[in-house]
Amino acid sequence: MPALHIRDVPEETVAAIKRRAARHGHSVQQELREALERLANEPERGRPPRCLALTIVESGNDMPFDRADIYGDDGR
């Protein structure tokens, strides 16, 4: 079976993994194997589509605005 070697893992991360393994009654190695298995089995997600949110706010002002008022130009 292949093996992985991971360098430069912060001490805080290692300590957190050890605590998590102890809570689950696992060795660190088993905890990491299970975490890697979960990650490997997640559905692959492509880059999420870019979305714009539109919020409508009632301002109480009935004055119409045109592009020049909003953007400071004439749209060209």
Secondary structure, DSSP 8 states (H G I E B T S, - for coil): ----------HHHHHHHHHHHHHHT--HHHHHHHHHHHHHHS-----------------S------HHHHHSS---
